[in-house]
């Protein structure tokens, strides 16, 4: 019996990591945009939802999951570029609340657009055929798709880390998040960098929507709880910190899956309680810098 | 003529509560139907409470549905489960919102700026899930039904609460009391303190004001006013829908406040009126209300950040300056 419980715990832990991988991905997109543009993207959940819809639609159209894996981030990224260029950009320098309010309004419009195009019921989603079934991990069978989710997130995070730490453009991003004025003085068109970063952030949001689609219901409102949850992850991890987003994402995912094992009634609430505790002990988040919040 | 208008505007400015009262007394006759007027009263109050925090103190909360909802639910629970009279139920609702305001406010004011918005949003989600799960008390997904108050009886008077017009005037009494409180508050030294926190928090602290305490106090006051709006809404609808705690309900406060004009006394009220009137008109034409309001909201953020009322006030002030210059006043 004790053995069985341990097995169950391990499986639940894996489920938590798979969920956490998704949270981490979402928080990275949010953090990237904030770290660079000091804009909290309230439409992040909406871009996630759009990504899920595009994903399901593209899979139906092309029949290939791998193809849509490339197509969807490009599409949501392009949408993000348009939004930054024409909606967010006029608001720079007008106070920190305005871009936030704008993206909030944008989320309404995106939700409605998906309702108009795909209907209010949403779309049925299924796991791609090549990723169905489960794998024996030694302590039990675990769904292959969730394993894929963990691996995909690891690859994306690694690629992003290499991109930011090792490339010339990444250097500009890092410099820009520290002091945009100096970067401008050095002759770099920071507006273009901001545009790209917003595009990358929304592309990641769309990608996480696509990855999440087989594990949950795809409907126009699916982004709303996700937005709140990714805020929890960002607050726990510390805004603007990449390692913070990953660690907090996994932590939140594990807390959620463990509470759903022991006290399913409180599963949704547990992660918010976690956030409240972090706020009491360390208001700037686990990896956050104290000065960044003001 | 110009002289008369100039003086009339000055008078109205000095007696804004009197002018508001006079207008709200005839307001239901200007609306297509009374229920819309009642809704505007309730949501106007909700937006005014929110504006105290956002417009005047500069703290953008995305969790104010928690206070509207707690006010509604606790009022409803007092009537349905405890069988308390309507006035006691309102007191319970408002007090509960204040308590929720203390708890959420204590946690949220530890953060600033955008963080504050995210934290209030997340904390409001706890309240949402809590009430959603407590099905025995709240009815869960179906909402709390049967908050029935047919007759308002006080000091020997009996007012028919089923008649929409008399219902409007009963609710108006509470709304005017709350508006008067807010008006007094904003004209008091405390009102100056919270505005100084909005303008420059560090400087306010350097001047010797206890910033954290003032923030918490204004947070709780704001929660209490939104709680009153919630309590009145429970009595008005005779049901408490679970949507009152939803994230979109929090967003509605933000939208109404900005549409009307944040940081102005009556702006949020005007915003609520515009929002609800627009909703009434648009939903008759198309199902896509949410998209329309999102679009309108974005246009306001981009081009009219001062809102309908704030922009109007600017126009009036500009005309007055021009007039005073011409007359050599």
Interface residues (C-beta under 8 A of the other chain):
Chain A: X34 X38 X40 X87 X90 X91 X94 X96 X97 X98 X100 X101 X102 X104 X105 X106 X107 X108 X109 X111 X112 X113 X115 X116 X224 X225 X227 X228 X231 X232 X234 X235 X239 X265 X266 X268 X269 X272 X273 X275 X276 X279 X280 X283 X293 X294
Chain B: X60 X107 X110 X111 X112 X113 X114 X115 X117 X118 X119 X121 X122 X123 X125 X126 X129 X130 X133 X247 X248 X251 X254 X255 X258 X288 X290 X291 X292 X293 X294 X295 X297 X298 X301 X302 X305
